[in-house]
């Protein structure tokens, strides 16, 4: 873990939660956007 700590608010995450087959999930692309990363494309 780096020395820099990022705080992500519930208000930012809650709209990204979707329900798929009865499970609440956050898509990898949405997580990458939140954390400033990228998702490998196949």
For each residue, the residues with C-beta under 8 A, 3 or more apart:
1:
2:
3:
4:
5:
6: 35
7:
8: 12 13 34 35
9: 12 13
10: 13 14
11: 14 15
12: 8 9 15 16 34
13: 8 9 10 16 17 26 34
14: 10 11 17
15: 11 12
16: 12 13 26 27 30 34
17: 13 14 24 25 26
18: 24 25 26 27
19: 22 23 24 25
20: 23 25
21:
22: 19
23: 19 20
24: 17 18 19
25: 17 18 19 20
26: 13 16 17 18 30 31
27: 16 18 30 31
28: 31 32 39
29: 32 33 39
30: 16 26 27 33 34
31: 26 27 28 34 35 37
32: 28 29 35 36 37 38 39
33: 29 30 36
34: 8 12 13 16 30 31
35: 6 8 31 32
36: 32 33
37: 31 32
38: 32
39: 28 29 32
40:
41:
42:
